[in-house]
Every structure is written in C-alpha cells, then in structure tokens.
Amino acid sequence: MAAFRLDLIGRYLRPHRRTVLLGAVALVVVNMLSVTIPLEVRRVIDDLQDGFAITDVLRQAGWIVVLASSMGVVRLISRQLVFGVGRQVEVELRQRLFDHMLRQDPGWVQETGSGEVISRATSDVENVRRLLGFAVLSLTNTGLAYAFTLPAMLAIDPGLTVAAIALYPVMLGTVRLFGGRMMRQQRRQQEQLAGLSELIQEDLSGIAAIKIYGQEAQEQQAFEARNDNYRDAAIRLARTRSTLFPLLEGISSISLLLLLALGSGQLEAGTLSIGGLVALILYVERLVFPTALLGFTLNTFQTGQVSLERVEELLQRAPVIADPEAPQTLSTPVLGRIEARELSIRYEDSDRDTLSKLSFVIEPGELVAVVGPVGCGKTTLARALGRMVNVSGGQLFLDGCDLTTMRLSDLRQQIALVPQEGYLFTSSLADNLRYGDPEADTARVEAAAEQARLLDDVRGFPDGFDTLVGERGITLSGGQRQRTALGRALLMTSPVLVLDDALASVDNNTAAAILASIRNQRERTIVMISHQLSAAAACDRILVIEQGTLVQQGHHRDLVQEEGLYKRLWEREQASERLEAVA
C-alpha cells in the first residue's frame, strides 16, 4: 500500500477545516446515538418481562423513534458536510489545474501528451475527490463505530462479543481480495470504453475518407471488436460483484447464527438477558457494513493517494515561459519597432541551435518577409516574437523593451501571431473572428473579415457570420480557415502582426490584396514568414535565413541580382511556375 501522504491530505483539507470539524462532530454524535439505541432496546425488552402497560410501551417506542430519527438526520448532515468537502476540493482542484495548464508553453502539452494531461485533470481529480470525501468519511466512521460499539458489546458479554466478530477479519480479507480485482476490472472496462469512444470520434471526423476509400466494412469490424471487448470487460466486472456481495452476506449471516447459537445457551443458563442478546445482535449488524466497506475504503484511499501525487506532480511543474517578477510596461503609443540582437534558440531535444546569432532591425510600419528553405528556423522566429518558445533575455526587443521583461498578456496584445494552421473552435464564424476580443461589435467583425478577404465567402453562406464552422473548422476550406485565423488577429488591431506562412493556402493575387488591405487600413509592422517568394517580392525588405543564420537581407530587386540563396530559391520557384503553366 502506498505510504500515507497525510501532509498532502491535510493541505487540501486545511481550507475547509471548519466544515471537516463539523462533519467529525456530527459523526461522533451519530455513533453515540447508534450505541444508545440498542441499550434502550435492551432496557425496554428486559422491562417487559416483569409486565407492562401499553402506554409505557408506546412511550418507550416513541423515544426510540426520536433517537433513530435524530441519528438519521445527523448522519445526513455529516455526509453532506464531508462529501461536500470532497466536491468542493474537486472543483477548486480542476480550476487550479486548468489555470496552471494555460500558463504552460504549448510544447509541454505536445511532449507530455494531451491524453496524459486530460487523465490527470479528470480521472485523477475524481480519485482525489473520493479520497477526501468517501475515504475520509468511511475511515473516520469505521474507527468511531468500533471505538463506541466494542466497549458496549464487551460490557454486555465479552465472550459472545469475541465470537460474534471472529469472522470479521475473514470478511475484511475477502473484500480486500475481491476489491483489488474489481478495481483492475473496472479500470479495464473504462479503458475499453475510452477506446470505443475514441474510435467513434475518429470515424466521425474522418467519415469522408472512410467513404472515399470504401472502408466501411473494415471500420465496422474494428468497432465490433472493440464493442465485444467492452462487453467482456463489463461482464467480468459484473461477475466479480455478483460473487462478492453474496459472500459478504453469507459471512455476516454465519456470524449472526454463531451469536444466536451461543447466546441461546446463555439465555437458557440465565447468564444473559433477552434484551442483552437483542442488543448484541443489533451491534453486530451495525458493524457489518463498516467492516465490509473498510476494504473498499482502503483501496480507494490507496488509489486516491497515487492520484494525489500525480496531480501534485503536474501542479509543481513551473512554466518555462512566465511573467517576470518585476515586469516593465511599454510607453504608449507602441510604435512596433522590432530588434533582434544575436538571437539564438535551441530546443531541449536538439544538439544544435535552431536560430544562431540572428541580428536585424524592423522599423515601425515596415513590411518585412522572412524566407528560407524548409527547417531553417522561420517558424521558430515567428514563435519567438510571441514568446511561444523560451527566449533568453537581451535578445529580442519591442520599441527598445526586452520582450522577456514584459508581461505575457501585454506582449501578446501588441504582437498578434497568425500560425499556418490557425485553430478554429467549434462555434460560429463570428465567435471565431472575435476570439481575441470577445466584446467586438458586428461592425468590427465585418471589417476584419473584409481585410482578410473573407467577407465575400461569408455572404455566400446561408447563415452568414452565424455559420457553425464545425470541429477545427472542418466545414471551411483550407484558405477560408487561414483567412478566418488572419481576421481574428486583424480584429485585435495590434501594432505588430506576424504571419507564419498564414497565406499559404490562398492564391498570390488574394495574398497581395490582403497585404495591401492591411497596410492601407492601419499603420502597423508586419513580419511575413512565407515560402511564396512572389508574395515576398512585394515587401519592403526580405530577410533570408539558412540553417538558423541570417545570410541575406534587402529588397527583392536587389536580392535577385546577387548570387546567393534567395536567387536560387527565386529561380526554382519561377521554374516550377513555368512547369505548372505548361502542364
């Protein structure tokens, strides 16, 4: 069994200590009442042997009903208090995890795996809730039940008490044995259900590919296999449950029969009263449920501790990219001057710099293209400008202010980054456009769509801006998705716009019109990462990168006259266009 992490448990319960204390007091009251009721029953039964009046019986019965009702009410309160703490911790923990994950760099999620992160934020948090609610309540209640009940039983008859609870260790061992198996089987069932759900989601997302390649039969077979596996896992779990509970009932029945057999002998000998035997029977019945539940509780406690450590491991990971302790603010208005001073970036799993001593200056309002072969570091530069990758201090500046000394929220309001694969949410087109500024009115949304040359497409949709784009924008074409992502950035009116190959899916004429529209609508600095040299040719200046190093810069008309990488790339593109025209 995992070592008790009482420090972690105490830390999570400490903010709710008042509620936990009230729940504990309520549990003490419940157990005191549960011990008192059998004693009252014993007294009433023993008093009946000397004769009785119906009014006395009704009065005693009414008193026992009051005690039992009070116990029920207090038990309900105790469960609401303690279970409520578990639910409240679950809500707070989910929020902490979500906030913490939003502060992490995007690369961390890719390295860790979204499935692993989701598992810790869902299944592990649920296990923590069971630990702090169900397990704490059950362990406390079981301890109090034995602490109050055993002395009362021993006071009535020590020998019968020992005989009655002699089989309880067997019951506990049975629960522990079957409980572990049930947990493994339940986990297996959940895994099969997750696999089944994943297959359904994948097939629904790729339904077009399934039909194009005629793979309906194969997908049906795959679904049938996973469906059968889920059924088998569910049946194995049901079979274990249907075996365990009759066993527990049988063991408790044997214990009760043993008590009746030995107790009847003592009744005959006159060493035990009828009321005392009835009280012992009630006490034994009272201990059956906590004892049987103890095995499940210990399993839940163990699982919850493991999950608690997994959640803590996630929360203890400090973000690689974070706000500085003493952030600086830019002077207003922001001009948009970008400067790189020997910018070098190396990823953790790489043995060389992706960007190596890159130095340049982009003046406010300038339109600059960044070109180069695939893998030369263009996207890394774009992500560095938005601090989507870790950048060392003293290397990147905005209006003379070091990017690493600025709040991330302030920086990203000034530099709008449009990636090549713009992510669209399952919502309306208007909501996707105003994602960066949810309060933007319809006029601003339409203006941004016009700048991105998306307005004509929207007018052709039956629902216009209310059109649902589907999961990841599946209902839109590649060019429409890119222009929607571009419109989202344009709506923010940031002084610096970074386009990471964000016009790759649109034709050259549309790309030129978009760039002209952006420049004419508002003075802003534009950094365009592109593999389309025809679009780069219209820029004020071009930066040419090769293997992470700046090898050329200048205007298109000058660069094509120089021997170098840009001229070779330009000639290759022109030859490719001629071949396409001939074809």
C-alpha positions in Angstrom: 0.0 0.0 0.0 1.2 3.5 -0.8 2.8 5.4 2.0 0.3 7.7 3.7 0.6 11.3 2.4 -1.1 12.9 5.4 0.7 16.1 4.6 -0.9 16.4 1.2 -4.3 15.3 2.5 -4.1 17.9 5.4 -3.0 20.6 3.0 -6.1 20.1 0.8 -8.5 19.8 3.8 -7.0 22.8 5.7 -9.0 25.5 3.8 -12.2 23.5 4.7 -11.2 22.6 8.3 -14.3 24.2 9.8 -16.6 22.0 7.6 -14.5 18.9 8.3 -14.6 19.6 12.1 -18.4 20.0 12.0 -18.6 16.7 10.0 -16.5 14.9 12.5 -18.6 16.2 15.4 -21.7 15.0 13.5 -20.1 11.6 13.1 -19.4 11.4 16.8 -23.0 12.2 17.6 -24.2 9.6 15.1 -22.1 6.9 16.7 -23.1 7.9 20.2 -26.8 7.6 19.2 -26.2 4.3 17.4 -24.8 2.9 20.6 -27.5 4.3 22.7 -30.4 2.9 20.7 -29.6 -0.8 21.3 -29.1 -0.1 25.0 -32.6 1.5 25.1 -34.0 -1.6 23.3 -32.3 -3.9 25.8 -33.8 -1.9 28.7 -37.3 -2.0 27.2 -37.2 -5.7 26.4 -35.9 -6.6 29.9 -38.6 -4.4 31.5 -41.3 -6.2 29.5 -40.5 -9.4 31.3 -42.0 -8.1 34.6 -45.3 -7.0 33.0 -46.1 -3.8 31.1 -48.7 -1.2 30.2 -49.4 -0.3 26.6 -48.8 3.4 27.4 -45.3 2.6 28.7 -44.5 0.6 25.6 -45.7 3.4 23.3 -43.7 6.0 25.2 -40.5 3.9 25.0 -41.1 3.2 21.4 -41.7 6.9 20.7 -38.4 7.7 22.5 -36.5 5.1 20.4 -38.1 6.5 17.2 -36.9 10.0 18.2 -33.4 8.7 18.8 -33.4 6.9 15.4 -34.8 9.9 13.6 -32.2 12.2 15.2 -29.4 9.8 14.2 -30.7 9.7 10.6 -30.8 13.5 10.4 -27.3 13.9 11.9 -25.9 11.2 9.7 -27.4 13.0 6.6 -25.8 16.2 7.8 -22.4 14.5 8.4 -22.4 13.0 4.9 -23.3 16.3 3.2 -20.6 18.1 5.1 -17.8 15.6 4.4 -18.8 14.7 0.9 -19.3 18.4 0.2 -15.7 19.0 1.1 -14.6 16.4 -1.4 -16.8 18.0 -4.1 -15.5 21.5 -3.3 -11.9 20.3 -3.4 -12.6 18.7 -6.8 -14.0 22.0 -8.2 -11.1 24.0 -6.8 -8.5 21.5 -8.0 -9.9 21.3 -11.5 -9.8 25.1 -11.7 -6.2 25.2 -10.4 -5.1 22.6 -12.9 -6.8 24.4 -15.8 -5.3 27.7 -14.9 -1.9 26.0 -14.4 -2.1 24.3 -17.8 -2.9 27.6 -19.5 0.3 29.0 -18.2 2.4 26.2 -19.7 4.2 26.6 -23.0 2.5 24.8 -26.0 5.4 22.5 -26.5 4.9 21.0 -23.0 1.5 19.6 -23.9 2.9 18.0 -27.0 5.7 16.4 -25.1 3.6 15.2 -22.2 0.7 14.1 -24.4 -2.8 15.6 -24.2 -4.2 12.2 -23.1 -2.0 12.1 -20.1 -2.8 15.6 -19.1 -6.6 15.0 -19.5 -6.3 11.8 -17.5 -4.8 13.7 -14.6 -7.3 16.5 -14.8 -10.3 14.2 -14.9 -9.8 10.6 -13.5 -7.1 11.5 -11.0 -9.1 14.5 -9.7 -12.1 12.3 -9.3 -10.0 9.8 -7.3 -8.8 12.7 -5.1 -12.4 13.7 -4.5 -13.2 10.1 -3.4 -10.2 10.1 -1.2 -11.1 13.4 0.6 -14.8 12.6 0.7 -15.8 9.0 0.7 -12.5 7.5 2.1 -12.1 10.1 4.9 -15.7 9.7 5.9 -15.7 5.9 5.8 -12.4 5.5 7.7 -13.5 8.0 10.4 -16.9 6.4 10.7 -15.4 2.9 10.9 -13.0 3.9 13.6 -15.7 5.6 15.6 -18.1 2.7 15.1 -15.6 0.2 16.7 -14.5 2.7 19.3 -18.1 3.2 20.6 -19.6 -0.2 19.8 -17.0 -2.7 21.1 -16.9 -1.3 24.7 -20.7 -1.5 24.8 -20.7 -5.1 23.5 -17.9 -6.2 25.9 -19.9 -4.7 28.8 -22.8 -7.0 27.9 -20.8 -10.2 27.3 -17.1 -10.4 26.4 -17.2 -14.0 25.2 -20.1 -13.5 22.8 -18.6 -10.3 21.6 -15.3 -12.1 20.6 -17.3 -15.0 19.0 -19.5 -12.6 17.0 -16.7 -10.6 15.5 -14.3 -13.5 15.0 -15.3 -13.8 11.3 -14.9 -10.1 10.6 -11.2 -10.4 9.6 -12.3 -13.0 7.1 -14.9 -10.5 5.7 -12.2 -7.8 5.5 -9.8 -10.1 3.8 -12.5 -11.1 1.3 -13.2 -7.5 0.5 -9.5 -6.7 0.1 -9.1 -9.7 -2.3 -12.1 -9.0 -4.4 -11.7 -5.2 -4.1 -8.4 -5.2 -5.9 -9.7 -7.4 -8.6 -12.8 -5.2 -9.0 -10.6 -2.1 -9.3 -8.5 -3.7 -12.0 -11.5 -4.9 -13.9 -13.2 -1.5 -13.6 -10.1 0.2 -14.9 -10.0 -2.2 -17.8 -13.7 -1.5 -18.5 -13.0 2.2 -18.5 -10.1 1.7 -20.9 -12.2 -0.3 -23.3 -15.0 2.3 -23.1 -12.4 5.1 -23.8 -11.1 3.1 -26.8 -14.6 2.6 -28.1 -15.3 6.3 -27.8 -12.0 7.3 -29.4 -12.8 5.0 -32.4 -16.3 6.6 -32.8 -14.9 10.1 -32.6 -12.1 9.3 -35.1 -14.5 7.7 -37.6 -17.0 10.6 -37.4 -14.2 13.0 -38.0 -12.9 11.0 -40.9 -16.2 9.9 -42.4 -15.3 11.4 -45.8 -12.1 9.4 -46.0 -13.9 6.2 -45.0 -16.4 6.6 -47.8 -13.9 7.7 -50.4 -11.8 4.6 -49.8 -14.7 2.3 -49.2 -13.6 1.1 -45.8 -17.0 0.9 -44.1 -16.7 -2.8 -43.6 -13.3 -2.6 -42.1 -14.4 0.1 -39.7 -17.5 -2.0 -38.8 -15.2 -4.9 -37.9 -12.9 -2.7 -35.8 -15.9 -1.3 -33.9 -17.4 -4.8 -33.4 -14.1 -6.0 -31.9 -13.8 -3.1 -29.5 -17.5 -3.4 -28.7 -17.1 -7.1 -27.8 -14.0 -6.3 -25.7 -16.0 -3.7 -23.7 -18.9 -6.2 -23.3 -16.5 -8.9 -22.0 -14.8 -6.4 -19.5 -18.3 -5.3 -18.2 -19.4 -9.0 -17.8 -16.2 -9.9 -15.9 -16.8 -6.9 -13.5 -20.4 -7.9 -13.0 -19.4 -11.5 -12.3 -17.0 -10.4 -9.6 -19.5 -8.2 -8.0 -22.2 -10.9 -8.1 -19.8 -13.2 -6.3 -18.5 -10.8 -3.7 -21.7 -9.5 -2.2 -23.4 -12.9 -1.6 -20.1 -14.0 0.1 -20.2 -11.0 2.4 -23.9 -11.6 3.2 -23.0 -15.3 3.9 -20.2 -14.4 6.3 -22.3 -11.9 8.2 -25.1 -14.5 8.4 -22.7 -17.1 9.8 -21.6 -14.5 12.4 -25.2 -13.8 13.3 -26.0 -17.6 13.6 -23.0 -18.1 15.8 -24.2 -15.4 18.1 -27.7 -16.8 18.2 -26.4 -20.3 18.9 -24.1 -19.3 21.7 -26.4 -16.6 23.0 -29.4 -19.1 23.3 -27.3 -21.3 25.5 -26.5 -18.4 27.8 -30.2 -17.4 27.9 -31.1 -20.9 29.0 -28.3 -20.8 31.7 -29.7 -17.4 32.8 -26.3 -15.6 32.4 -27.7 -13.3 29.6 -30.9 -11.5 29.3 -33.1 -11.4 26.2 -32.6 -7.7 26.0 -28.8 -8.2 26.1 -28.9 -10.7 23.3 -31.1 -8.4 21.1 -28.7 -5.6 21.8 -25.7 -7.7 20.8 -27.5 -8.7 17.6 -28.1 -5.0 16.8 -24.5 -4.2 17.5 -23.2 -7.0 15.3 -25.5 -5.9 12.4 -24.2 -2.3 12.9 -20.6 -3.4 12.5 -21.2 -5.5 9.3 -21.4 -2.6 6.9 -18.4 -0.5 8.1 -16.3 -3.7 8.2 -17.3 -4.7 4.7 -16.8 -1.2 3.4 -13.3 -0.9 5.0 -11.7 -3.0 2.3 -13.2 -0.8 -0.4 -12.2 2.3 1.6 -8.6 1.2 1.8 -8.4 0.6 -1.9 -10.0 4.0 -2.5 -7.5 5.5 -0.1 -4.5 4.0 -1.8 -5.7 4.9 -5.3 -6.5 8.4 -4.1 -3.0 8.9 -2.7 -1.4 7.9 -6.0 -3.7 10.2 -7.9 -3.0 13.0 -5.4 0.7 12.6 -6.1 0.2 12.6 -9.9 -1.9 15.8 -9.6 0.7 17.4 -7.4 3.5 16.5 -9.9 1.5 18.4 -12.5 1.0 21.4 -10.3 4.6 21.5 -9.3 5.8 22.0 -12.8 6.9 25.6 -13.2 6.1 27.2 -16.6 9.1 27.6 -18.8 7.7 30.8 -20.2 6.4 33.0 -17.4 5.8 36.6 -16.4 8.9 38.3 -14.9 8.9 39.2 -11.2 9.2 42.9 -12.0 7.5 43.4 -15.4 8.2 46.5 -17.5 5.5 48.4 -19.4 5.8 49.8 -22.9 5.5 53.5 -23.5 2.3 54.4 -25.4 1.6 54.5 -28.2 3.5 51.4 -29.2 5.4 52.0 -32.5 6.2 48.4 -33.4 10.0 48.5 -33.8 11.4 45.0 -33.5 15.1 44.3 -32.9 17.0 41.0 -32.6 20.5 41.0 -31.1 22.3 37.8 -31.8 19.1 35.8 -31.2 19.9 32.1 -30.5 17.4 29.4 -29.7 18.0 25.7 -29.2 15.3 23.2 -28.3 15.9 20.8 -25.5 16.0 17.7 -27.7 18.3 19.2 -30.3 22.1 19.2 -30.5 22.3 22.5 -32.4 20.8 25.9 -32.4 17.6 26.3 -34.5 18.4 30.0 -34.6 22.0 31.1 -34.3 23.1 34.7 -33.6 20.3 36.3 -35.6 20.5 40.1 -35.7 18.2 42.5 -37.5 16.0 45.6 -37.0 12.5 46.1 -38.4 11.3 49.7 -38.3 7.8 50.7 -37.4 5.3 50.3 -40.2 7.7 48.2 -42.3 6.5 45.1 -44.2 9.3 42.5 -44.0 9.3 39.0 -45.4 11.3 36.1 -43.8 12.1 33.4 -46.3 14.4 30.3 -46.5 14.4 26.6 -47.0 12.2 24.2 -45.0 13.5 23.8 -41.5 15.7 26.9 -41.5 14.1 28.3 -38.4 11.4 30.7 -39.8 8.6 29.4 -37.7 10.8 29.4 -34.6 11.5 33.1 -35.2 7.7 33.8 -35.5 7.0 31.9 -32.3 9.9 33.7 -30.5 8.3 37.1 -31.3 5.2 36.0 -29.5 7.2 34.2 -26.8 5.7 30.9 -27.7 9.2 29.4 -27.2 11.7 30.3 -24.5 13.9 33.2 -25.3 16.9 34.4 -23.3 17.0 37.9 -22.1 18.7 40.7 -24.1 18.0 39.2 -27.5 14.6 40.4 -28.6 13.2 43.9 -28.2 10.0 45.7 -28.9 10.4 49.5 -29.0 13.6 49.0 -27.1 12.0 47.0 -24.4 13.3 43.5 -23.8 10.4 41.0 -24.5 11.4 38.8 -21.6 10.8 41.7 -19.2 7.2 42.2 -20.3 4.0 40.6 -19.1 3.0 37.9 -21.5 -0.5 39.3 -21.7 0.8 42.8 -22.5 3.2 41.4 -25.1 0.6 39.3 -26.9 -1.7 42.3 -27.1 1.0 44.1 -29.0 2.2 41.3 -31.2 -0.5 39.2 -33.0 0.8 35.9 -34.3 -1.1 34.1 -37.0 0.1 30.5 -37.4 0.0 28.5 -40.6 -2.6 26.1 -39.1 -5.0 28.5 -37.5 -7.0 26.7 -34.9 -10.8 27.2 -35.1 -13.2 26.4 -32.3 -16.5 24.6 -32.7 -18.5 27.7 -32.7 -19.9 30.3 -35.1 -17.7 32.1 -37.6 -18.3 35.4 -35.8 -17.2 33.9 -32.4 -14.1 32.6 -34.0 -13.3 36.0 -35.5 -13.8 37.9 -32.2 -12.0 35.3 -30.1 -9.2 37.7 -29.3 -11.7 40.4 -28.4 -15.0 38.8 -27.3 -16.6 42.3 -26.9 -16.1 43.4 -30.5 -19.2 44.5 -32.2 -20.6 43.3 -35.6 -19.1 46.3 -37.5 -15.5 45.4 -36.3 -16.1 41.7 -37.1 -17.2 42.6 -40.7 -14.2 45.0 -41.1 -11.8 42.3 -40.0 -13.4 39.8 -42.4 -13.1 42.4 -45.2 -9.4 42.9 -44.5 -8.8 39.2 -44.6 -10.8 38.9 -47.9 -13.3 36.6 -46.2 -16.4 38.8 -46.4 -17.4 37.6 -49.9 -17.2 34.0 -48.7 -19.3 34.8 -45.6 -22.0 36.4 -47.7 -22.3 33.2 -49.7 -23.0 31.1 -46.5 -26.7 30.6 -45.7 -26.2 31.6 -42.1 -23.5 34.3 -42.8 -21.4 35.0 -39.7 -23.6 32.7 -37.7 -22.4 29.7 -39.7 -21.0 27.0 -37.4 -17.5 26.1 -38.6 -17.5 22.6 -37.0 -14.7 20.9 -35.2 -11.4 22.5 -36.1 -13.2 24.4 -38.8 -13.9 21.3 -40.8 -16.8 22.9 -42.8 -14.4 25.5 -44.2 -11.8 25.2 -46.9 -8.1 25.5 -46.1 -8.0 29.0 -47.4 -11.1 30.0 -45.5 -9.7 28.7 -42.3 -6.5 30.6 -42.8 -8.3 33.8 -43.6 -10.5 33.3 -40.5 -7.5 33.0 -38.3 -6.0 36.1 -40.0 -9.2 38.0 -39.5 -9.1 37.1 -35.8 -5.7 38.7 -35.5 -6.6 41.7 -37.5 -9.6 42.4 -35.3 -7.2 42.9 -32.3 -5.5 45.9 -34.1 -2.1 45.0 -32.6 0.7 47.3 -33.8 2.8 44.2 -34.8 1.4 41.4 -37.0 3.4 38.2 -37.5 2.2 35.9 -40.3 3.7 32.5 -40.1 3.0 31.2 -43.6 -0.6 32.3 -42.9 -1.3 32.9 -46.6 0.0 29.6 -47.8 -3.5 28.3 -48.8 -4.6 31.4 -50.7 -3.6 32.4 -54.2 -1.0 35.0 -54.9 -3.5 37.7 -56.0 -5.5 37.2 -52.8 -2.4 37.3 -50.7 -1.3 40.5 -52.4 -4.7 42.1 -51.9 -4.7 41.1 -48.2 -1.3 42.6 -47.6 -2.3 45.8 -49.4 -5.5 46.0 -47.3 -3.6 45.5 -44.0 -1.1 48.2 -44.9 -3.8 50.7 -46.1 -6.2 50.2 -43.2 -3.7 50.9 -40.4 -0.1 51.6 -39.9 1.4 48.5 -38.4 4.6 46.5 -38.5 4.2 43.2 -40.5 6.5 40.3 -40.4 5.5 37.7 -43.0 7.0 34.3 -42.9 6.5 32.8 -46.3 7.7 30.2 -48.8 5.9 32.2 -51.6 8.6 34.4 -52.9 6.2 36.1 -55.3 4.3 37.4 -52.2 7.6 38.3 -50.5 8.7 40.3 -53.6 6.1 43.0 -52.7 7.5 43.5 -49.3 9.7 46.5 -48.2 12.5 44.2 -47.2 13.3 40.5 -47.2 15.3 38.5 -44.6 16.8 35.3 -45.9 17.6 32.6 -43.3 19.6 29.4 -43.9 20.2 26.9 -41.1 19.2 29.4 -38.5 21.5 32.2 -39.7 20.7 35.4 -41.5 22.6 35.1 -44.8 20.9 37.9 -46.9 18.6 40.9 -46.5 17.4 43.6 -48.8 14.7 44.3 -51.4 13.6 41.7 -53.9 15.1 43.6 -56.9 18.5 43.7 -55.3 18.5 40.2 -54.0 17.7 38.6 -57.4 20.8 40.3 -58.8 23.0 38.8 -56.1 24.5 35.3 -56.1 23.1 33.6 -53.1 20.3 31.6 -51.6 17.5 34.0 -52.4 18.3 34.0 -56.1 18.4 30.2 -56.2 15.1 30.0 -54.4 13.5 32.6 -56.8 14.8 30.8 -59.9 13.5 27.5 -58.5 10.0 29.0 -57.9 9.9 30.6 -61.3 10.8 27.3 -63.0 8.1 25.5 -61.0 5.5 28.0 -62.1 6.5 27.6 -65.8 6.2 23.8 -65.5 2.8 24.2 -64.0 1.7 26.6 -66.7 2.9 24.1 -69.4 1.1 21.2 -67.6 
